[in-house]
Amino acid sequence: MAWDNTALERGLLPDLAMRGEGFTTAFHYAPGRAHTLLGGDFCDVVRGEDGSVHVVMGDVSGHGAAEAALGVHLRLAWHTAVLCGQNQLEQLRLLERILTDERAGEETYATVVSLVLPPDRRCLRMVSAGHPGFLHRHRGKMRWAEPRPGLPLGLFPGQGDWRESEMELSDGDGVVLFTDGLYEGRTPQGRLGEEGLLRLATRLTHLKTQAFVDALVHGVSLLAAPFGGLRDDVAVLHLACDEGAGA
């Protein structure tokens, strides 16, 4: 039975290691609950027929099996919506409807960020529903980027104020999405926070995509180790534009 459960959970995890025309991905995913492969965090990447790249990162509030199952529902619904041609705002409205229909209690909500990388790789279209910002790697430097803010899904159903924003990209740029479990842990200096995560990431900008993700998670884990380590779900997804992608 335990083997069957593990096989089922593994089958519900997306394969996010991709390399396409003009982009490369790397990822890390670890649930906060012991003896499981799935948590309430979810992420996915879909390549459009026109060469665009669609990305989602989300975090369902709570840490139980019900939240993990809801995260799977939302990821699969988003994946289907992208394949059906829905735009980013339509996708969020669909995900909120599913969340409110499927959640066990009205207190459950989810933060989500949706990105679209067009075929020319020259910009990033972004919509955020209460999700944390992300890291932007640009010419050997690292900065914190914030999409236009919006309400989390399910917090006030039907009142979502989501709006698309856009960020320019250059050859070789990268964006690193994550859930708040990556920076909410305690460290000897207190809560790591966004500034602490940015400082750590800045020291790792010389690394390639997967090595960067691995080193970032390892570094955060070491800082949190004296206080019990990382206890929340953690998802990290690095999307990198290859050199010459927009040529």
N, C-alpha and C positions, 0 to 999 in steps of 0.2 A: 504493500500500500504506500509506504513512504517513497519507494522508487517511482511509483505511478504519479504521485503528487509532484515530485521533482520534475519528472518528464513533462507533465502538464504545464507547470509554471515556466519551464525553459521554453516550451513551445509558444507561450504567450509573450515572450520577450522579443522585441524587434531586433533585427540585425542592422546596426547603425554604422558598421565599418564599410564605408563606401569610397570609391574614387571614380569621378566622372570627368566630363570635359570641363576643365577649369576649376574643379573643387576637390577637396579631400576632407574626410571626416575622421574624428577619433572620439572615443567616449569612455565613460566609466559609470557604472550603475551598481549601487549597493543598498538594499533595504535596511532600515534600522532594526527590524524585528529579527531575532535569531531563527535559524533553521528554516529559512524561506528564501526564495529568489525574487519575489515580487513585493513591492511596497506601493504606497500611494503616489509616488513620483512616476511620471511617464514622459517619454520623449519619442520622437519618430522623425524620419526624413523620407521624403517622397520626391522622385525626379519626375517633372512634368514632361509631356510629349514635346513641348517647345524648347526643352533644354533648361528650363528653370528648376530651381531647387527649393522645396518647401520644407520648413522645419517647425516643429512644435516642441515646447517644453512645458510641463505642468506639474502641479503639486496639489493633491487632494488633502484637505485638513484631516488630522487624525492619523493613527498608525496601525489600525487593525486590518483583519482580513477583508472586511467590508470595504474599507477605503482602497485596498489593493485591487479588489474586483472592480470598483468604480473607476479607478485609474485605467484599467484595461478597456473598459467600455468606452471611455472618453478617447483613448488613443485610437482604437479601431474606428470609432465614429469619425474622428478627424481625418484619418487616412482615407476612408471612403469618401468623405466630403471633398477632399482635394482631388481624388480621381474623378469625381463627378463634376468638377469644374466650379465648385463654390468659391467665392472670394473669401478673404480673411474675416470680414465682419459676419458674413453668413455662417461661416464655420463656428465662430464663437457663439452666435445665437443658437445654433444647433446643439453645441456642447452644453450650454446652460440648460436647455430644455431637457436633455438627457440626464444631466446631473440632478435637476429638481425632481424628475420622475423616478430616478433610481436610488437616491440617497436615503439612508435609514432615518435621518432626522433633519429638521430644518436648519440646524446649526452647521451642517456640513457645507463647505464651500471649496472652491478650487481656484488657484492662481494659474494663469496660462500666458505664455508669450508665443506669438506666431510670427515667423519670418519668411520672406520670399526673396530669393536671390535670382534676379532675372538672367536670361541667357548671356547678356553682355558682361555680367559680373561687376558692373560699375556702381551699383547702389544696393541698398538693403531696405526692403519695405517691411515695416514692423507694426504690430498691434499687440498691446499688453493689457491683460485683465488682472491687474494687481500683482503681477509677477515682479521679482527683483530685476534690477538692471543686469547688464552683462559686461564682459571684458572685450575691448576692441584692441587687437594687435595691429599696429601700423608702423611700418618702417623701423622695426626694432624697439618700439616703445609700446607701453601699455596704458590704456586709460579706461575709466569707468563710463559706460554709455547707458543712458536711460531713454527708452521709448516714451512716447506720450502716455501718461498714466491713465488707467481706467479701472472700473470696479471689478473685483474678483467675481467669478461665476457663482451664482446662487446666493450672493450676499443680499442683494435686493433684486430678485428675479424680474426681468422685463424692463429694468431701468439701466441697463448697461450703457455707459457713456464712451464706448470704445471708439477710437479714431486712429486711422493709419498715419504713421510718420515715416520719414525716409532719411537714410544716412548714406553719404557717399562712401565708396570703397575704391581702393587702389590695388594694383597687382600685388599679390603676396600678403594682403590683409587677412586677418582672421577674426572671428567672433567666438567667444566662449560663453555658452549658456550654462546655467546651473540652477539648482534649487537651493533654498535657504539653509538646508542641512549642511551645506559646505562651509558656511561661515558663522553659524549660530553657536558653535561649540565654545566652551570655556578654554582659556589658555592661561599661562602664568601671569599675563598682563591684563586679564579680564576677557570679556567676550571678543572674539576675533573681529567680527564685523566686516563691513564692506572695505573700510580703509586698510585693515590688516590683510584681507585677502588680496587687495590690489598691490600692497607692498610685496607680499610673497610672490605674486604672479610676475611682478616687474623683474624680479631676480631670475626668472626662468625664461625670459623672452628669447634666449638663444636656442632653445630646444624646439624640435619639430613637433608636429601635432600630438601624436600619441605619447611621446616622451614628455611633452609639456603637461598633458592631462595627468599622466601617472605621477609626475613629480609634484604637481600641485596638490593632488589628493593626499599623497604621502606626506608632504610638508604640513598640511592642515592636520592630518592624523597625528603626527608627532607632537604638534603643539597641544593637541587636545588629550593626548595619552595620559598625563598625570591626573586628569579629571574624568576618567572613564571612557575617553575616546569619543568618536562621533556616534551619537545615539539616534539621530534622525536619519530618514532616508536621504541618500545623496545621489544625484544624477548630474553628470557633467557631459556636455557635448561641444566639441570644437569643430567649427566649420571654417576651413581655410581656402582662400582663393589662390590658385596656383599662379606662379609668375607667368605673365603673358596671357592670362585668361581672357582679358578684354581686348586683346590685340585684333 
